[in-house]
Amino acid sequence: MHARRLRVRRLGRTEYGEAYRVQKETEASVRDRREPDTLLLVEHPHVLTVGRRATPSLILATPEALAARGVEVFETNRGGKMTYHGLGQLVGYPIINLSPDREDVHKYVRDLEEVLIRAMSDYDIEAFRIEGLTGVHTARGKVAAIGVHIARWVTTHGFALNVNTDLSYFNLIVACEGEPVTSMRELLGREVPLSEVEDRVVARFAEVFESTPEEERTLTSSAC
């Protein structure tokens, strides 16, 4: 069986709303099979995203405090509760057609976790799953969050990996299930180039999803 094509688009630093627009456009193209499965990689300016299971009480900061730190709030249709995206964090939006041979939501989420666990192993970080929770964990806390949406077997939303993230922003919310968070920088004691982590994630994604990556660099950085 031939490996499926995987278009990789590195969007650079992009506002959440703009990246969401690109997601929706890509979703339509992948669903209609005008484009191959696509992995969007992006770094967002500070933003809180509200999942379908979230309530306003999960935001601990006042609107004024959020504005003072330059944090926007977006409601989304992904699963999960509340999460934070921001500088130094690698966000991945896989837009994959799971039909006809991969129609298993649970397996899809486990595969995303596997991609990140393998990418962490490339840095000698021991990462693992915790039964009953979604995401990727370490002995010092959760290093990656996952929240997905699937419509007509095409996936949107995805994962957020804390690379050089300022973890103090997580104090503004009750993140996910309230578990502690960490970052690659905290675990390794050094900054890690985001582009280098992107490379490892792309390689591990192609491996887990048995696909051949095709790079398409689309830098649409916006100042923040």
Backbone torsions as a table, in degrees:
resi	resn	phi	psi	omega
1	MET	NA	132.9	-179.9
2	HIS	-71.7	142.8	175.0
3	ALA	-66.1	141.6	178.0
4	ARG	-73.4	151.3	175.9
5	ARG	-76.0	144.8	175.4
6	LEU	-131.5	107.9	176.1
7	ARG	-78.5	127.8	-179.8
8	VAL	-110.6	120.0	178.6
9	ARG	-118.0	116.9	178.1
10	ARG	-96.5	108.9	-173.2
11	LEU	-87.9	-6.8	-177.7
12	GLY	67.7	-153.1	-179.6
13	ARG	-83.1	115.3	-172.2
14	THR	-138.2	136.5	176.4
15	GLU	-56.8	146.9	-176.8
16	TYR	-58.4	-44.6	-177.8
17	GLY	-61.6	-40.2	178.4
18	GLU	-67.4	-42.2	179.1
19	ALA	-64.8	-35.1	178.4
20	TYR	-65.9	-38.8	177.1
21	ARG	-61.0	-43.7	178.4
22	VAL	-63.2	-40.5	177.0
23	GLN	-56.2	-48.9	-175.5
24	LYS	-65.8	-39.8	177.0
25	GLU	-62.2	-45.0	-178.6
26	THR	-66.5	-39.2	178.9
27	GLU	-56.8	-45.2	-179.8
28	ALA	-63.8	-40.6	-179.0
29	SER	-67.2	-40.7	-179.8
30	VAL	-69.8	-40.6	-179.7
31	ARG	-61.8	-40.8	-178.9
32	ASP	-83.7	1.7	-180.0
33	ARG	59.6	30.1	171.4
34	ARG	-82.7	-22.1	178.3
35	GLU	-131.6	153.4	176.5
36	PRO	-74.8	172.3	171.0
37	ASP	-48.5	142.1	-172.5
38	THR	-133.6	140.2	173.0
39	LEU	-116.2	113.6	175.4
40	LEU	-93.3	130.8	177.2
41	LEU	-118.5	132.8	-170.6
42	VAL	-152.1	155.3	169.6
43	GLU	-119.3	125.0	-177.2
44	HIS	-98.2	146.1	161.2
45	PRO	-61.9	165.8	-172.2
46	HIS	-56.6	125.5	-179.3
47	VAL	-155.9	143.8	170.6
48	LEU	-102.4	132.1	177.4
49	THR	-114.2	135.6	-172.5
50	VAL	-106.1	115.0	179.6
51	GLY	-83.3	177.7	-174.2
52	ARG	-65.7	-25.2	-178.0
53	ARG	-97.7	10.6	-175.8
54	ALA	-88.7	154.4	172.9
55	THR	-125.2	156.4	-178.2
56	PRO	-56.8	-26.9	-177.5
57	SER	-65.5	-14.1	179.9
58	LEU	-76.2	-13.1	172.4
59	ILE	-90.5	115.2	-174.8
60	LEU	-87.3	-21.4	-176.7
61	ALA	-91.5	152.8	175.6
62	THR	-74.8	158.6	174.7
63	PRO	-54.1	-35.6	180.0
64	GLU	-67.0	-40.7	179.5
65	ALA	-66.5	-38.6	177.8
66	LEU	-63.9	-44.4	-179.1
67	ALA	-63.0	-38.0	-179.2
68	ALA	-64.0	-29.9	179.5
69	ARG	-98.2	6.2	176.1
70	GLY	71.3	33.9	-175.6
71	VAL	-104.3	123.5	174.5
72	GLU	-90.3	165.6	176.0
73	VAL	-128.2	129.8	178.3
74	PHE	-126.5	134.6	169.7
75	GLU	-88.5	139.8	-176.7
76	THR	-131.5	169.9	178.6
77	ASN	-101.8	13.2	179.5
78	ARG	-76.4	164.7	173.2
79	GLY	-72.5	170.6	177.6
80	GLY	92.6	-173.2	-174.0
81	LYS	-108.8	-111.1	-173.7
82	MET	-111.6	137.9	172.0
83	THR	-144.7	168.5	-178.6
84	TYR	-116.2	136.8	169.6
85	HIS	-120.9	144.4	179.4
86	GLY	-171.2	-173.4	-175.4
87	LEU	-61.3	142.0	179.8
88	GLY	81.8	4.9	179.1
89	GLN	-112.5	136.1	177.6
90	LEU	-96.5	117.6	179.1
91	VAL	-107.5	131.7	178.9
92	GLY	-119.1	130.4	176.2
93	TYR	-116.9	93.6	175.0
94	PRO	-77.9	126.5	177.1
95	ILE	-115.0	94.4	-166.9
96	ILE	-120.9	136.0	173.4
97	ASN	-89.1	109.7	-177.0
98	LEU	-82.0	-7.5	-179.1
99	SER	-93.7	141.5	5.7
100	PRO	-98.7	-10.4	-166.1
101	ASP	-100.7	0.1	-176.7
102	ARG	-131.9	34.7	-173.8
103	GLU	-79.6	69.7	-178.1
104	ASP	-147.9	101.2	-175.4
105	VAL	-61.6	-44.9	-178.0
106	HIS	-60.1	-45.5	-179.9
107	LYS	-64.7	-37.8	179.2
108	TYR	-59.8	-46.5	179.7
109	VAL	-64.7	-42.5	177.4
110	ARG	-61.8	-36.9	178.5
111	ASP	-65.7	-39.0	175.9
112	LEU	-61.9	-43.0	176.7
113	GLU	-59.9	-41.8	-178.8
114	GLU	-62.9	-39.8	176.8
115	VAL	-55.7	-48.0	-175.3
116	LEU	-74.0	-35.6	176.5
117	ILE	-61.9	-42.8	178.8
118	ARG	-68.1	-39.2	178.0
119	ALA	-63.3	-39.3	177.3
120	MET	-65.1	-36.5	179.5
121	SER	-63.3	-26.1	176.3
122	ASP	-64.8	-18.7	178.0
123	TYR	-109.6	15.8	-178.0
124	ASP	58.3	31.5	172.8
125	ILE	-97.9	123.8	179.0
126	GLU	-84.8	106.8	-178.4
127	ALA	-116.5	154.9	-173.2
128	PHE	-157.4	168.8	172.9
129	ARG	-90.4	157.6	170.4
130	ILE	-121.6	124.8	-177.9
131	GLU	-52.7	129.0	177.4
132	GLY	89.8	-10.1	178.3
133	LEU	-117.3	154.7	176.5
134	THR	-105.2	143.8	178.6
135	GLY	119.1	-173.8	-176.5
136	VAL	-121.7	129.1	-170.9
137	HIS	-119.5	159.5	172.6
138	THR	-133.4	174.2	179.3
139	ALA	-62.3	-20.2	-178.1
140	ARG	-106.0	8.7	176.8
141	GLY	131.9	179.2	-176.9
142	LYS	-79.1	128.7	-177.6
143	VAL	-103.6	-18.8	-179.8
144	ALA	-146.7	136.7	176.3
145	ALA	-106.0	150.0	178.7
146	ILE	-132.3	132.6	174.2
147	GLY	-150.0	123.2	-173.1
148	VAL	-126.2	162.3	172.1
149	HIS	-133.1	136.8	-179.6
150	ILE	-130.3	122.6	177.9
151	ALA	-128.5	125.6	-177.1
152	ARG	50.3	39.1	175.7
153	TRP	66.9	17.1	171.6
154	VAL	-108.0	129.8	-174.1
155	THR	-89.7	146.8	167.0
156	THR	-138.0	178.0	-171.5
157	HIS	59.2	-160.4	-175.4
158	GLY	164.2	-119.0	-172.1
159	PHE	-132.3	156.8	176.0
160	ALA	-132.2	117.3	-177.5
161	LEU	-107.5	122.2	179.0
162	ASN	-78.0	108.3	-179.9
163	VAL	-97.4	-74.7	177.1
164	ASN	-114.3	30.6	-171.5
165	THR	-65.7	139.2	170.5
166	ASP	-77.0	103.4	-171.9
167	LEU	-70.2	-11.7	179.9
168	SER	-63.9	-23.1	179.4
169	TYR	-66.9	-24.0	177.5
170	PHE	-68.8	-16.7	177.8
171	ASN	-71.1	-11.6	179.6
172	LEU	-77.9	-13.5	-173.6
173	ILE	-138.8	167.8	162.7
174	VAL	-92.6	102.4	-172.1
175	ALA	-78.5	130.5	173.6
176	CYS	48.3	-116.3	179.9
177	GLU	-98.4	14.5	176.1
178	GLY	87.0	6.3	-178.4
179	GLU	-75.5	157.7	178.9
180	PRO	-64.7	153.6	179.8
181	VAL	-118.8	156.1	176.5
182	THR	-142.1	-178.5	179.3
183	SER	-140.4	163.1	175.7
184	MET	-60.7	-38.9	179.5
185	ARG	-61.6	-41.8	179.7
186	GLU	-66.7	-39.5	-177.3
187	LEU	-73.2	-35.1	-175.7
188	LEU	-96.3	-16.6	-178.1
189	GLY	74.4	22.0	179.0
190	ARG	-157.7	158.8	173.1
191	GLU	-69.8	146.1	177.2
192	VAL	-122.7	125.8	179.6
193	PRO	-58.1	127.7	-177.5
194	LEU	-59.6	-38.5	-178.1
195	SER	-64.6	-33.1	178.8
196	GLU	-68.0	-41.1	178.2
197	VAL	-67.4	-38.8	175.4
198	GLU	-54.8	-45.6	-179.4
199	ASP	-58.2	-43.6	-179.0
200	ARG	-67.7	-39.2	179.5
201	VAL	-65.8	-42.1	178.4
202	VAL	-60.7	-46.3	-178.6
203	ALA	-62.3	-44.1	-178.3
204	ARG	-72.7	-33.5	176.9
205	PHE	-63.7	-46.8	179.5
206	ALA	-60.1	-36.3	-179.8
207	GLU	-67.3	-51.4	-176.5
208	VAL	-67.6	-39.5	-177.1
209	PHE	-94.3	10.1	175.0
210	GLU	48.3	57.2	-177.0
211	SER	-134.9	163.4	-179.7
212	THR	-107.5	114.2	-176.7
213	PRO	-74.0	140.4	175.3
214	GLU	-126.9	113.8	-175.4
215	GLU	-73.8	136.6	171.2
216	GLU	-139.2	98.0	-175.3
217	ARG	-79.6	123.6	-177.7
218	THR	-133.8	77.9	-177.1
219	LEU	-79.0	113.8	178.1
220	THR	-121.8	45.4	-174.5
221	SER	-58.9	140.2	174.6
222	SER	-123.4	139.1	-177.0
223	ALA	-67.9	152.1	176.2
224	CYS	-145.6	NA	NA
